[in-house]
């Protein structure tokens, strides 16, 4: 395919890594149970499309996220794929379950705001950090890579604007705890490019290097790609995205879909930035998954490419 035309921009990274969250964050809010066979096939197709990091599932209590209750059944079906397959672990019990199945990477899920910490974890921000500390320590001792997710970095549905210094404090706590990578989440999609730059700069000034940061944007107000570009200009090279734009957050009703992986890849391709992703194969995967879910993909790129093919 000759489009988009490649026109590089000065000062941008030559290569980025996409952290694909579709099988976990993309599906967790689906009301109808997605069969385990379909989830496993989804992951295999994503890997075949060239994605090198695919978040497989979450070892949370089934009561909290029923869609991911099949983690023990799903993970053994995909764990031998030759890519990074991180899983979410909310506590030591979740870590035990992940370790028993041979997981090599885990992630913990913190909040920058008290309201979301209460809604998501039934704890204060600091109580949640205390809970995560032994989980992160044990995971590191077991030789696992650990990612720290931080939600509500740019706005909170209950508290409104979130002070940058508040986000920096919690991010730095996760960094000091030993998390290899820190994913900054715009859970309700209210970030704008200037806000993204301000937070990234403040984190650098606090001693958290850009090399340890990833960004996770939602497209509620149509700003996700603009925010991703702002992060790219700052030097960020790890971007969370969800194939076909699937997903939201079960604890924040205003959180609409994740940034679509295809839309992100289209932008990177136009900039001449290497992702390793086969856009046609990824689009086919999202069209297939949309068929499994019984509705069209919200990704603009998926719709444009699949319409052109049809």
C-alpha positions in Angstrom: 0.0 0.0 0.0 1.4 3.4 -1.0 -0.6 5.5 1.5 0.0 7.3 3.7 3.0 8.9 2.0 6.0 8.9 4.3 7.0 12.4 5.4 9.3 12.3 8.4 9.4 15.1 11.0 12.7 16.2 12.6 13.6 15.1 16.1 11.2 12.2 16.5 12.2 8.6 17.6 13.1 6.2 14.7 11.2 3.3 16.3 8.4 2.9 18.9 6.9 -0.1 20.6 3.2 -0.5 20.8 1.9 -2.1 24.0 -1.3 -3.8 22.8 -4.0 -3.9 25.4 -7.0 -5.2 23.4 -7.3 -8.7 24.9 -7.3 -7.3 28.5 -8.3 -3.6 28.6 -10.2 -3.8 25.3 -12.4 -6.8 26.3 -12.8 -6.3 30.1 -15.8 -4.1 29.8 -17.8 -6.3 27.4 -21.1 -7.2 28.8 -21.4 -10.5 27.0 -18.8 -13.2 27.8 -16.3 -13.6 25.0 -15.3 -17.3 24.6 -11.8 -18.3 25.7 -11.2 -19.7 22.3 -11.9 -16.4 20.7 -9.6 -14.5 23.1 -6.8 -16.9 22.4 -7.3 -16.6 18.7 -7.4 -12.8 19.0 -4.0 -12.8 20.8 -2.5 -15.2 18.2 -3.7 -12.9 15.4 -2.3 -9.8 17.0 1.1 -11.5 17.4 1.0 -12.6 13.7 0.3 -9.0 12.8 3.7 -8.1 14.3 2.8 -6.8 17.8 5.6 -7.7 20.2 3.8 -6.8 23.4 0.3 -8.1 23.9 -1.3 -7.8 27.3 -3.1 -11.1 27.7 -5.4 -11.0 30.7 -5.8 -10.0 34.3 -5.6 -12.2 37.4 -8.2 -10.2 39.3 -11.1 -11.8 41.3 -13.8 -12.9 38.9 -16.4 -11.0 40.8 -14.8 -7.7 39.9 -14.1 -8.3 36.2 -16.2 -11.3 35.1 -15.0 -11.0 31.5 -11.5 -12.1 32.6 -12.6 -14.9 34.9 -11.0 -17.4 32.5 -7.4 -16.2 33.0 -6.2 -19.6 34.2 -7.7 -21.3 31.1 -6.6 -18.6 28.6 -3.0 -17.9 29.6 -1.6 -21.5 29.1 -3.0 -21.4 25.5 -0.8 -18.4 24.6 2.1 -18.3 27.0 4.5 -19.9 24.5 4.0 -17.3 21.8 7.4 -15.6 21.1 6.4 -12.1 22.4 6.0 -10.3 25.6 2.7 -11.3 27.3 2.2 -9.2 30.4 -0.7 -9.8 32.7 -2.3 -7.6 35.3 -2.0 -8.6 39.0 -3.9 -6.5 41.6 -2.2 -8.1 44.7 -0.1 -10.9 45.9 -2.8 -13.5 45.3 -3.0 -12.4 41.7 0.8 -12.6 41.5 0.7 -16.2 42.9 -1.8 -17.2 40.2 0.3 -15.6 37.4 3.6 -17.2 38.7 1.9 -20.6 38.8 1.2 -20.4 35.1 4.6 -19.1 34.1 4.0 -15.4 33.5 7.1 -13.5 32.7 5.8 -10.0 33.0 3.1 -8.4 35.3 1.5 -5.1 35.9 0.0 -3.4 38.9 -2.7 -0.8 38.6 -2.5 2.4 40.8 -4.5 5.6 40.8 -3.4 9.3 40.9 -6.7 10.2 42.6 -8.4 9.2 45.9 -11.8 8.9 44.3 -10.7 6.4 41.7 -8.5 4.5 44.2 -11.6 4.1 46.3 -13.8 3.0 43.4 -11.3 0.7 41.8 -9.3 -0.7 44.8 -11.4 0.2 47.8 -8.3 1.9 49.3 -6.7 5.3 49.5 -3.9 6.1 47.1 -1.3 5.5 49.8 -3.0 2.3 51.0 -2.9 1.0 47.5 0.8 1.7 47.2 1.4 -0.2 50.4 -0.5 -3.1 49.0 1.5 -3.1 45.8 4.9 -2.9 47.4 5.3 -6.6 48.4 3.7 -7.7 45.0 6.3 -5.7 43.1 9.1 -6.8 45.3 8.2 -10.5 45.0 7.8 -10.2 41.2 11.2 -8.6 40.8 12.8 -11.2 43.1 11.2 -13.9 40.8 12.9 -12.3 37.8 9.8 -10.7 36.3 9.5 -7.4 34.6 6.9 -5.1 36.3 4.9 -2.3 34.8 3.1 0.3 36.9 -0.2 1.6 35.5 -1.3 5.0 36.8 -4.9 6.0 36.1 -6.6 9.4 36.1 -3.3 11.2 35.3 -5.1 14.1 33.5 -8.6 14.3 35.0 -11.0 12.4 37.2 -14.8 12.2 36.8 -15.4 12.9 40.5 -12.5 15.3 41.3 -12.1 17.1 38.0 -8.6 18.4 37.1 -5.8 16.5 38.7 -2.7 18.6 39.8 0.4 17.6 37.9 2.4 17.4 41.2 -0.1 14.8 42.5 0.5 12.6 39.5 4.3 13.0 39.8 4.2 12.0 43.5 2.4 8.7 42.8 4.4 7.9 39.6 7.6 8.5 41.5 6.4 6.1 44.2 5.8 3.4 41.7 9.2 4.1 40.1 11.0 3.9 43.5 9.1 0.7 44.2 11.0 -0.8 41.3 8.5 -0.8 38.4 10.5 -1.0 35.1 7.9 0.9 33.1 5.3 3.4 34.1 2.2 3.9 32.0 0.4 7.2 32.3 -3.3 6.8 31.8 -5.8 9.4 30.5 -8.6 7.2 31.8 -11.5 9.5 30.8 -9.8 11.0 27.7 -9.6 14.6 28.8 -5.9 15.3 28.2 -4.7 17.9 25.7 -1.2 18.1 24.2 0.0 21.0 26.4 -1.0 19.0 29.5 0.8 15.9 28.2 4.0 17.9 27.7 3.7 19.5 31.1 3.3 16.2 32.9 6.2 14.5 31.1 8.5 17.5 31.8 7.5 17.5 35.5 8.3 13.8 35.7 11.7 14.3 34.1 12.4 17.2 36.6 11.5 14.8 39.5 14.0 12.3 38.3 11.8 9.9 36.3 13.4 9.5 32.8 11.3 9.5 29.6 12.8 6.0 28.9 10.7 4.5 31.7 7.5 6.2 30.6 4.6 4.9 28.4 1.4 6.7 27.6 -2.2 5.3 27.5 -4.7 7.6 25.9 -8.5 7.3 25.5 -10.3 9.1 22.7 -13.3 10.5 24.5 -12.9 14.0 23.2 -11.0 13.1 20.0 -7.6 14.1 21.4 -5.8 10.7 21.7 -3.7 11.0 18.5 -2.8 14.6 19.2 -1.7 13.6 22.7 0.3 10.7 21.4 2.1 13.0 19.0 2.9 15.4 21.9 4.4 12.4 23.8 6.3 11.3 20.7 7.8 14.8 20.4 8.9 14.6 24.0 10.7 11.3 23.2 8.3 8.7 24.5 8.7 5.4 22.6 6.1 3.2 24.3 2.4 3.7 23.4 -0.5 1.7 24.7 -3.3 1.1 22.2 -6.1 -1.3 21.6 -6.8 -3.1 18.3 -9.9 -1.7 16.7 -10.3 0.9 19.5 -11.9 -1.6 21.9 -12.3 -0.9 25.5 -13.0 1.5 28.3 -12.9 1.2 32.1 -15.6 -0.5 34.2 -15.0 1.9 37.1 -15.3 5.1 35.2 -18.5 5.4 33.1 -17.2 8.3 31.1 -14.2 6.4 29.9 -14.8 5.5 26.2 -12.6 3.5 23.9 -8.9 3.3 23.9 -6.8 4.8 21.2 -7.1 2.4 18.3 -3.8 0.6 17.4 -4.5 1.0 13.7 -5.0 4.8 14.0 -1.7 5.0 15.8 0.1 2.8 13.3 -1.2 4.9 10.4 0.2 8.0 12.0 3.6 6.4 12.7 3.8 5.0 9.2 3.2 8.5 7.7 6.0 9.8 9.9 8.4 7.1 8.8 8.6 5.6 12.3 9.0 1.9 12.6 6.5 -0.2 14.6 7.0 -3.7 13.1 3.2 -3.9 12.7 1.6 -5.2 9.5 -1.3 -2.7 9.2 -3.3 -4.8 6.8 -3.1 -7.9 9.0 -4.0 -5.9 12.1 -7.0 -4.4 10.3 -8.2 -7.8 9.3 -7.8 -8.9 12.9 -9.9 -6.0 14.2 -12.6 -6.6 11.5 -12.7 -10.3 12.6 -13.0 -9.3 16.3 -15.7 -6.8 15.5 -17.6 -9.7 13.9 -17.2 -11.8 17.0 -18.6 -8.9 19.1 -21.4 -8.2 16.7 -20.6 -4.5 16.0 -18.3 -2.5 13.8 -14.9 -1.3 15.0 -14.8 2.4 16.2 -11.3 2.8 14.6 -11.4 5.3 11.8 -8.5 3.5 10.1 -10.1 0.1 10.3 -13.3 1.5 8.8 -11.5 3.3 6.0 -9.3 0.4 5.1 -12.0 -2.3 5.3 -14.4 -0.1 3.4 -11.8 0.4 0.6 -11.2 -3.4 0.4 -14.9 -4.2 0.2 
